[in-house]
Structures are given as C-alpha cells and as structure tokens.
Amino acid sequence: MTACCLCANLTSGQEDWNRPLVETANFVVLPSLGSLVEGWLLLIPRRHFICMGALPSELLAEMEQLKAKVGAHLRERFGSVCAFEHGPGETNRKVGCGVDHAHLHMVPIALGLKTAVSPFLPSGASWATSGWDSCREAYEAGLDYLYLEQPLGSGSISVHREFGSQVFRRAIAAHCGVPEQFNWREYPRTEVVAATIQHLERAMTSGGAGHPAELVANR
C-alpha cells in the first residue's frame, strides 16, 4: 500500500493542523489545512480506511456521536454547519483529492451546497436521499461518491465514475470569491487554520452547548 499521509501525520505530525483538537477511541478531529472559512474541521478514523463507506458497522455509532457533539460546538460558535465527503471507491481516484484516507469535512457555512456544487458535477450526476449504508454500497461496488449532510443528520449521495477533484471545495471557494484557491495543497491558508484552533480551543475549555465531557482536548 502506498504510504498514507494522514496515517503518518496522526502518529508523528508536529504541525498544528496535524494535532487533534479532540479525539475518541477510534477517531480524531483535526483543523483542516486549506480551510476556506474559519471552523473547518476534519473527522478522521485512526485506522486506515479509504472512505467513510468502508468503515465497519461497529464504528458508526461512535462516529455519529462525535459528529453530533463537534457539530454542536461549531453551531454555537459559527452558525449553520454541514458535513461532506469526497468518497473514492478505489485508490488514486480524482475524487479522493490525493488523500486516500477517510475524512469527513465539517464546515460552518450556510451556503446551499447541492445547488452551489452543480456547475462542478459531471453530466448525469444526481442526488438521492441516503445514509451511511448508501456510502457503503457505493464503496463495495468500487464506485466514487459525494456525500452531503446539510443540515447534519440529513444525508444525500451522488454516485458517479467521473467526479473531478475537490468538488465541494471548488463550490465553496467560488462562493467565497476566491475560486482559484480551492486547492488545499496550493493554498494551505494557515492563518485560517490558526483562527479555527483558537476558537475551538476556547470552546472546548469553556464548555458550551453539547460540551463533550468524554472527548479529550489534546493540545
């Protein structure tokens, strides 16, 4: 297997964006490098899975609990929150954005992403109401998918073989007026990452809505 940057960073990464803000037994939450808005986080399984659709069933409840509690913090601090995944069915697919390790984006933004992402979808792509079972079905069939929860808990999926790279990021970058900055590798936007860390550290320290007492601040 090709070396995974996320697996390596979870064990030895020293940069701020590779140090978990919170963690549970099987998941960590990191600030996202290349954040286009403050509060952008990644929910990541510790073990290597190519996408969230590949997660074993026994990990879903833990993931959902963590997502809900982190989402409560984001809503309290920033407002509306969505979650999305660029889900590759196989390694080295464009939709995976060069990171073949499952990572769910949690982003505080009010933008209607189903509409905003439309110009960046391939011909014939459509949305269907779904949950994680649909992501698993796509993964097991070797199909790429886009998964969106907006609001959190209300899932939709689009399955296709020809998704481009960083589709949701392209839509958000265009909305923010910086369409050329969609690529997280070229535009790491570390100043936004630093602001996210500052805001979330304060929230975790002071408590607030849905404060996850069992989560460990790890900074």
C-alpha positions, -999 to 999 in steps of 0.1 A, spaced: 0 0 0 12 35 -8 23 54 23 -7 74 37 0 110 47 -28 110 72 -17 78 89 18 92 91 6 126 104 -16 111 131 13 93 146 42 118 141 29 151 127 41 181 147 23 209 128 -7 225 145 -31 211 118 -19 176 125 -25 177 162 -60 166 172 -84 191 187 -104 163 202 -103 125 200 -121 94 209 -110 58 209 -113 54 171 -115 89 157 -97 123 158 -108 158 148 -83 180 131 -84 216 118 -84 214 80 -54 226 61 -66 248 33 -97 260 52 -117 285 32 -137 295 63 -130 295 100 -142 264 119 -135 239 91 -127 206 107 -119 170 95 -133 140 114 -109 111 107 -108 74 117 -75 64 134 -74 32 114 -68 34 77 -100 32 56 -102 46 21 -135 63 27 -163 65 53 -182 40 33 -155 15 42 -160 19 80 -170 -12 98 -206 -10 112 -194 -12 148 -176 22 144 -206 42 130 -223 49 164 -190 64 178 -185 84 146 -221 98 147 -218 107 184 -186 126 178 -200 143 147 -231 155 166 -211 169 195 -185 186 174 -213 200 153 -229 215 184 -197 234 192 -195 246 156 -231 258 156 -227 276 189 -196 294 177 -202 299 139 -238 291 130 -251 267 103 -230 235 99 -228 209 71 -207 177 66 -195 163 34 -172 137 20 -154 131 -14 -156 93 -13 -133 73 -35 -143 38 -44 -107 29 -52 -72 44 -46 -58 71 -67 -92 84 -79 -96 122 -87 -124 125 -62 -101 115 -34 -82 148 -37 -49 130 -32 -57 117 3 -69 81 2 -78 80 40 -114 86 50 -120 122 62 -154 138 68 -154 176 64 -174 195 89 -178 231 78 -198 260 93 -213 276 62 -249 285 52 -243 281 15 -267 255 -1 -241 231 -13 -263 209 -35 -270 240 -57 -236 255 -54 -218 223 -64 -239 218 -96 -215 235 -120 -187 212 -109 -206 179 -113 -202 156 -143 -230 152 -167 -257 128 -154 -248 132 -117 -278 135 -94 -286 134 -57 -306 108 -37 -315 108 -1 -292 85 18 -273 75 49 -240 56 55 -255 24 41 -255 40 7 -219 51 11 -210 15 19 -229 2 -11 -210 26 -34 -177 17 -19 -183 -21 -21 -192 -16 -58 -160 3 -64 -179 35 -72 -169 71 -63 -194 91 -44 -201 125 -29 -219 125 4 -235 156 20 -253 163 52 -270 197 52 -282 200 79 -263 175 99 -282 142 101 -299 147 67 -279 128 42 -277 128 4 -254 110 -20 -243 113 -56 -226 83 -72 -206 86 -105 -174 73 -121 -161 107 -133 -161 132 -104 -134 158 -105 -111 167 -77 -121 187 -46 -157 193 -59 -172 207 -27 -141 228 -21 -145 243 -56 -180 253 -49 -171 269 -15 -141 287 -29 -163 302 -57 -188 313 -31 -161 330 -10 -149 349 -41 -115 331 -43 -123 303 -69 -86 299 -77 -79 289 -40 -99 257 -40 -68 235 -39 -56 229 -3 -21 219 -14 -15 252 -32 -34 274 -7 -29 260 28 -44 292 44 -26 285 77 -39 318 91 -75 305 89 -64 272 105 -48 291 134 -80 311 139 -101 278 139 -77 263 166 -81 294 187 -119 294 185 -123 257 192 -97 255 220 -117 282 238 -150 264 232 -135 231 245 -121 248 276 -152 268 284 -178 241 276 -210 253 260 -238 236 240 -233 199 239 -198 201 256 -184 165 251 -170 157 285 -157 124 273 -137 140 245 -101 148 253 -87 182 243 -52 172 231 -32 203 226 
